[in-house]
């Protein structure tokens, strides 16, 4: 059993050696004032990532999967086997700043209603990563987000996805790049849904927390650096693209479809399928263009 008040940090890695080294170094340089155990689950990177962790970070508990089981399942492997009161789900493309962990743990301890807490995620240029806080999606907010219309305006239905009206405090959802989670809430609500291989599992968990009356708390006074798309690349490949759109479909079917008109549901599903087709087509064209330019 871990000492009371301890924290388990889970970092799932896949072919992210350089970013993971910086992430683990930041945890080593800026630990909390209480006991900490860092776990890395490597999803069969096969590129030296796991070997780097074993060689340079002997304080880290390392697991190496024989295949890429995805983000949700890899995190769950550690969460099931640990018992600390708090769990931090952390992406390898993040860097912890001084005092960040202690300040967020203090939020959790003084606010027992908070099930998960997240900081201001900052891009490397110091600007806000707007995905740090989100509202639960609606057809209009999703349209605004994916067309870009919602990013160019203030509060309103099209801009709601990025929760522009929330400066601090309770928010619908936090970003899976950094989620500090209360173990008691996980025990009540359940772990990540393994049915999501990549993408939307953080939104799903936030939604289930809200359904169980646990608060998700956004704390902008704490900053953590996030190298946006550092582990996946600026452009998703076909497998990640399919996983992203499947995540949208799964989330809608699981949480919204039962309360909506079947015609509305069919329209939403068709919209997701069309968006996936266009995304795959556009990605293929861009990859072909790059190969031709390099020929």
Secondary structure as GFF3:
##gff-version 3
##sequence-region A 1 295
A	DSSP	beta_strand	7	13	.	.	.	ID=ss1
A	DSSP	alpha_helix	17	29	.	.	.	ID=ss2
A	DSSP	beta_strand	36	42	.	.	.	ID=ss3
A	DSSP	alpha_helix	49	56	.	.	.	ID=ss4
A	DSSP	beta_strand	61	64	.	.	.	ID=ss5
A	DSSP	alpha_helix	71	81	.	.	.	ID=ss6
A	DSSP	beta_strand	86	91	.	.	.	ID=ss7
A	DSSP	beta_strand	94	95	.	.	.	ID=ss8
A	DSSP	alpha_helix	100	110	.	.	.	ID=ss9
A	DSSP	beta_strand	114	122	.	.	.	ID=ss10
A	DSSP	three_ten_helix	130	132	.	.	.	ID=ss11
A	DSSP	beta_strand	133	134	.	.	.	ID=ss12
A	DSSP	alpha_helix	139	147	.	.	.	ID=ss13
A	DSSP	three_ten_helix	149	152	.	.	.	ID=ss14
A	DSSP	three_ten_helix	160	162	.	.	.	ID=ss15
A	DSSP	beta_strand	169	171	.	.	.	ID=ss16
A	DSSP	beta_strand	173	174	.	.	.	ID=ss17
A	DSSP	beta_strand	178	182	.	.	.	ID=ss18
A	DSSP	alpha_helix	183	189	.	.	.	ID=ss19
A	DSSP	alpha_helix	201	211	.	.	.	ID=ss20
A	DSSP	beta_strand	215	226	.	.	.	ID=ss21
A	DSSP	alpha_helix	238	255	.	.	.	ID=ss22
A	DSSP	three_ten_helix	257	259	.	.	.	ID=ss23
A	DSSP	alpha_helix	262	294	.	.	.	ID=ss24
###
